[in-house]
Amino acid sequence: MSNKNQLGEMLTEHEMWQQKILSYRDELEQFNNILGKIVKLNPDSDKLRKIEHFQNQFILQNENLDIMRHDFKQHENSIEALQNEVSADPEIKINQQHEDQKVRLTDFEKIFGDLKKEFEFFQST
């Protein structure tokens, strides 16, 4: 695979990552709406503690998404700059950064999946 193709594949992967981030944001917004309905239906103190826990988690995950989105965009700009160079020889640094970003998104997805399961369990109780 040529270096230009490799850079193009990285950019395509970044587009998918940005779409995932938007999807997670939408899901967090839906979760917050559900919390609002739960508060109206059952405002007892035990539920309120759990609701506050989830609100804090949703805020934290939204902040994580903001940071990742920004960092991914910075990395994407670096890829585009390399792609526009005549030689377009991606440095090892770009490849490592890309792998690091991929791991970061995978880690977020695991944490988000666990939070989602916890929230679904909360809703069912």
GROMACS elastic network, one bead per residue, 0.5 to 0.9 nm:
[ bonds ]
;  ai    aj funct       b0    kb
    1     4     6  0.83117   500
    1     5     6  0.63050   500
    1     6     6  0.66540   500
    2     5     6  0.52073   500
    2     6     6  0.63044   500
    2     7     6  0.87475   500
    3     7     6  0.61837   500
    3     8     6  0.85177   500
    3    83     6  0.84061   500
    3    87     6  0.88301   500
    3    88     6  0.64361   500
    3    89     6  0.58669   500
    3    90     6  0.63982   500
    4     7     6  0.51352   500
    4     8     6  0.61236   500
    4     9     6  0.86373   500
    4    82     6  0.87413   500
    4    83     6  0.61342   500
    4    87     6  0.89173   500
    4    88     6  0.62513   500
    4    89     6  0.77764   500
    4    90     6  0.83269   500
    5     9     6  0.61488   500
    5    10     6  0.86146   500
    6     9     6  0.51048   500
    6    10     6  0.62902   500
    6    11     6  0.87783   500
    6    90     6  0.83736   500
    7    10     6  0.50065   500
    7    11     6  0.63233   500
    7    12     6  0.86907   500
    7    79     6  0.63218   500
    7    80     6  0.77561   500
    7    82     6  0.79532   500
    7    83     6  0.63453   500
    7    88     6  0.84851   500
    7    90     6  0.74018   500
    8    11     6  0.51230   500
    8    12     6  0.62510   500
    8    13     6  0.86180   500
    8    79     6  0.85060   500
    8    80     6  0.86174   500
    8    83     6  0.77866   500
    9    12     6  0.50092   500
    9    13     6  0.61373   500
    9    14     6  0.85841   500
   10    13     6  0.50280   500
   10    14     6  0.62162   500
   10    15     6  0.87981   500
   10    76     6  0.81292   500
   10    79     6  0.76598   500
   10    95     6  0.89775   500
   10    98     6  0.75059   500
   11    15     6  0.63789   500
   11    16     6  0.88155   500
   11    76     6  0.64870   500
   11    79     6  0.72340   500
   11    80     6  0.77991   500
   12    15     6  0.51483   500
   12    16     6  0.65521   500
   12    17     6  0.87962   500
   13    16     6  0.51147   500
   13    17     6  0.62859   500
   13    18     6  0.87681   500
   14    18     6  0.61933   500
   14    19     6  0.86295   500
   14    72     6  0.71499   500
   14    73     6  0.81993   500
   14    75     6  0.89950   500
   14    76     6  0.69215   500
   15    18     6  0.51647   500
   15    19     6  0.63494   500
   15    20     6  0.87337   500
   16    19     6  0.51024   500
   16    20     6  0.62732   500
   16    21     6  0.87411   500
   17    20     6  0.50111   500
   17    21     6  0.62682   500
   17    22     6  0.87651   500
   17    69     6  0.85335   500
   17    72     6  0.83107   500
   17   102     6  0.87101   500
   17   105     6  0.78218   500
   18    21     6  0.50542   500
   18    22     6  0.63963   500
   18    23     6  0.86935   500
   18    69     6  0.68221   500
   18    72     6  0.81216   500
   18    73     6  0.87962   500
   19    22     6  0.51180   500
   19    23     6  0.62237   500
   19    24     6  0.87078   500
   20    24     6  0.61650   500
   20    25     6  0.85820   500
   21    24     6  0.51169   500
   21    25     6  0.62095   500
   21    26     6  0.86918   500
   21    65     6  0.63656   500
   21    66     6  0.86362   500
   21    68     6  0.84927   500
   21    69     6  0.72296   500
   22    25     6  0.50690   500
   22    26     6  0.62795   500
   22    27     6  0.86766   500
   22    65     6  0.87988   500
   23    26     6  0.51355   500
   23    27     6  0.62554   500
   23    28     6  0.87028   500
   24    28     6  0.61464   500
   24    29     6  0.85868   500
   24    62     6  0.84532   500
   24    65     6  0.81432   500
   24   112     6  0.84265   500
   25    28     6  0.51012   500
   25    29     6  0.62176   500
   25    30     6  0.86868   500
   25    61     6  0.87590   500
   25    62     6  0.67113   500
   25    65     6  0.77107   500
   26    29     6  0.50813   500
   26    30     6  0.62941   500
   26    31     6  0.86891   500
   27    30     6  0.50508   500
   27    31     6  0.62129   500
   27    32     6  0.86972   500
   28    32     6  0.62348   500
   28    33     6  0.86750   500
   28    58     6  0.62200   500
   28    59     6  0.86907   500
   28    61     6  0.82434   500
   28    62     6  0.75641   500
   29    32     6  0.51115   500
   29    33     6  0.63389   500
   29    34     6  0.87499   500
   29    58     6  0.85064   500
   30    33     6  0.50539   500
   30    34     6  0.62886   500
   30    35     6  0.86974   500
   31    34     6  0.50626   500
   31    35     6  0.62606   500
   31    36     6  0.87588   500
   31    54     6  0.88198   500
   31    55     6  0.89319   500
   31    58     6  0.80827   500
   31   116     6  0.88686   500
   31   119     6  0.82440   500
   32    36     6  0.63426   500
   32    37     6  0.88248   500
   32    54     6  0.84688   500
   32    55     6  0.70553   500
   32    58     6  0.76228   500
   33    36     6  0.51259   500
   33    37     6  0.65193   500
   33    38     6  0.88109   500
   34    37     6  0.51262   500
   34    38     6  0.62452   500
   34    39     6  0.87365   500
   34   123     6  0.87044   500
   35    39     6  0.62191   500
   35    40     6  0.87427   500
   35    51     6  0.65176   500
   35    54     6  0.82288   500
   35    55     6  0.79711   500
   35   123     6  0.88817   500
   36    39     6  0.52363   500
   36    40     6  0.65142   500
   36    41     6  0.88529   500
   36    51     6  0.88531   500
   37    40     6  0.51903   500
   37    41     6  0.62693   500
   37    42     6  0.85981   500
   38    41     6  0.50825   500
   38    42     6  0.58154   500
   38    43     6  0.74854   500
   38    47     6  0.84386   500
   38    51     6  0.83429   500
   38   123     6  0.82941   500
   39    42     6  0.53916   500
   39    44     6  0.83001   500
   39    47     6  0.78300   500
   39    48     6  0.71256   500
   39    51     6  0.77363   500
   40    43     6  0.62503   500
   42    47     6  0.71764   500
   42    48     6  0.85139   500
   43    46     6  0.84274   500
   43    47     6  0.65397   500
   43    48     6  0.62407   500
   44    47     6  0.55193   500
   44    48     6  0.61954   500
   44    49     6  0.89218   500
   45    49     6  0.63009   500
   45    50     6  0.87867   500
   46    49     6  0.53509   500
   46    50     6  0.66153   500
   46    51     6  0.87273   500
   47    50     6  0.51310   500
   47    51     6  0.60054   500
   47    52     6  0.85693   500
   48    52     6  0.60705   500
   48    53     6  0.85261   500
   49    52     6  0.51616   500
   49    53     6  0.62836   500
   49    54     6  0.88198   500
   50    54     6  0.63205   500
   50    55     6  0.86028   500
   50   122     6  0.81222   500
   51    54     6  0.51541   500
   51    55     6  0.60819   500
   51    56     6  0.85861   500
   52    56     6  0.61315   500
   52    57     6  0.85318   500
   53    56     6  0.52698   500
   53    57     6  0.62453   500
   53    58     6  0.86955   500
   54    58     6  0.59924   500
   54    59     6  0.84866   500
   54   115     6  0.84891   500
   54   119     6  0.74183   500
   55    58     6  0.51256   500
   55    59     6  0.61922   500
   55    60     6  0.85907   500
   56    59     6  0.51402   500
   56    60     6  0.61408   500
   56    61     6  0.86200   500
   57    60     6  0.50241   500
   57    61     6  0.60951   500
   57    62     6  0.85341   500
   57   115     6  0.80013   500
   58    61     6  0.51141   500
   58    62     6  0.61010   500
   58    63     6  0.85877   500
   58   115     6  0.88775   500
   59    62     6  0.51275   500
   59    63     6  0.62502   500
   59    64     6  0.86763   500
   60    63     6  0.50978   500
   60    64     6  0.62310   500
   60    65     6  0.86811   500
   61    65     6  0.61564   500
   61    66     6  0.86212   500
   61   108     6  0.85088   500
   61   112     6  0.76846   500
   62    65     6  0.50114   500
   62    66     6  0.62566   500
   62    67     6  0.87390   500
   63    66     6  0.50154   500
   63    67     6  0.62864   500
   63    68     6  0.86009   500
   64    67     6  0.51736   500
   64    68     6  0.60976   500
   64    69     6  0.84608   500
   64   108     6  0.82746   500
   65    68     6  0.50768   500
   65    69     6  0.59007   500
   65    70     6  0.84996   500
   65   108     6  0.86343   500
   66    69     6  0.51471   500
   66    70     6  0.62380   500
   66    71     6  0.86514   500
   67    70     6  0.51921   500
   67    71     6  0.61357   500
   67    72     6  0.84594   500
   68    71     6  0.50276   500
   68    72     6  0.58078   500
   68    73     6  0.83563   500
   68   101     6  0.82885   500
   68   104     6  0.82248   500
   68   105     6  0.79399   500
   69    72     6  0.51403   500
   69    73     6  0.61326   500
   69    74     6  0.87005   500
   70    73     6  0.51404   500
   70    74     6  0.63244   500
   70    75     6  0.87367   500
   71    74     6  0.50821   500
   71    75     6  0.62371   500
   71    76     6  0.85141   500
   71   101     6  0.83652   500
   72    75     6  0.50773   500
   72    76     6  0.60022   500
   72    77     6  0.85898   500
   72    98     6  0.88446   500
   72   101     6  0.70822   500
   73    77     6  0.61457   500
   73    78     6  0.86825   500
   74    77     6  0.51083   500
   74    78     6  0.64802   500
   74    79     6  0.88483   500
   75    78     6  0.50523   500
   75    79     6  0.63471   500
   75    80     6  0.87043   500
   75    94     6  0.79861   500
   75    97     6  0.75129   500
   75    98     6  0.75505   500
   75   101     6  0.86055   500
   76    79     6  0.50341   500
   76    80     6  0.61831   500
   76    81     6  0.85978   500
   77    80     6  0.50657   500
   77    81     6  0.61464   500
   77    82     6  0.86924   500
   78    81     6  0.50837   500
   78    82     6  0.63235   500
   78    83     6  0.85796   500
   78    94     6  0.77228   500
   79    82     6  0.51735   500
   79    83     6  0.60752   500
   79    84     6  0.86856   500
   79    90     6  0.80154   500
   79    94     6  0.71946   500
   80    84     6  0.62043   500
   80    85     6  0.87995   500
   81    84     6  0.52654   500
   81    85     6  0.65932   500
   81    88     6  0.87014   500
   82    85     6  0.52477   500
   82    86     6  0.85000   500
   82    87     6  0.83731   500
   82    88     6  0.53001   500
   82    89     6  0.71640   500
   82    90     6  0.65071   500
   82    91     6  0.87584   500
   83    86     6  0.79367   500
   83    87     6  0.84313   500
   83    88     6  0.52389   500
   83    89     6  0.81783   500
   83    90     6  0.81080   500
   84    87     6  0.85502   500
   84    88     6  0.67687   500
   85    89     6  0.82188   500
   86    89     6  0.86414   500
   87    90     6  0.89142   500
   90    93     6  0.79292   500
   90    94     6  0.63049   500
   90    95     6  0.72024   500
   91    94     6  0.54678   500
   91    95     6  0.67528   500
   91    96     6  0.88240   500
   92    95     6  0.51388   500
   92    96     6  0.61158   500
   92    97     6  0.85183   500
   93    96     6  0.51363   500
   93    97     6  0.60318   500
   93    98     6  0.84989   500
   94    97     6  0.50379   500
   94    98     6  0.60521   500
   94    99     6  0.86267   500
   95    98     6  0.50869   500
   95    99     6  0.63025   500
   95   100     6  0.86369   500
   96    99     6  0.50921   500
   96   100     6  0.60978   500
   96   101     6  0.85966   500
   97   101     6  0.61548   500
   97   102     6  0.85847   500
   98   101     6  0.51131   500
   98   102     6  0.62152   500
   98   103     6  0.87086   500
   99   103     6  0.62162   500
   99   104     6  0.85273   500
  100   103     6  0.51483   500
  100   104     6  0.61161   500
  100   105     6  0.87241   500
  101   105     6  0.62525   500
  101   106     6  0.85948   500
  102   105     6  0.52511   500
  102   106     6  0.62262   500
  102   107     6  0.86552   500
  103   107     6  0.60648   500
  103   108     6  0.85393   500
  104   107     6  0.51157   500
  104   108     6  0.62115   500
  104   109     6  0.86329   500
  105   109     6  0.61170   500
  105   110     6  0.86967   500
  106   109     6  0.50489   500
  106   110     6  0.63765   500
  106   111     6  0.88036   500
  107   110     6  0.52043   500
  107   111     6  0.63691   500
  107   112     6  0.85734   500
  108   111     6  0.51185   500
  108   112     6  0.59343   500
  108   113     6  0.83701   500
  109   113     6  0.58921   500
  109   114     6  0.85347   500
  110   113     6  0.50355   500
  110   114     6  0.62425   500
  110   115     6  0.86303   500
  111   114     6  0.51643   500
  111   115     6  0.62033   500
  111   116     6  0.85768   500
  112   116     6  0.60171   500
  112   117     6  0.86019   500
  113   116     6  0.50295   500
  113   117     6  0.62442   500
  113   118     6  0.86092   500
  114   117     6  0.51704   500
  114   118     6  0.61853   500
  114   119     6  0.85790   500
  115   118     6  0.50269   500
  115   119     6  0.60487   500
  115   120     6  0.85341   500
  116   119     6  0.50270   500
  116   120     6  0.60598   500
  116   121     6  0.85423   500
  117   120     6  0.50646   500
  117   121     6  0.61563   500
  117   122     6  0.85581   500
  118   121     6  0.51598   500
  118   122     6  0.62171   500
  118   123     6  0.87475   500
  119   123     6  0.62040   500
  119   124     6  0.87058   500
  120   123     6  0.50793   500
  120   124     6  0.63524   500
  120   125     6  0.89491   500
  121   124     6  0.51686   500
  121   125     6  0.65394   500
  122   125     6  0.54239   500
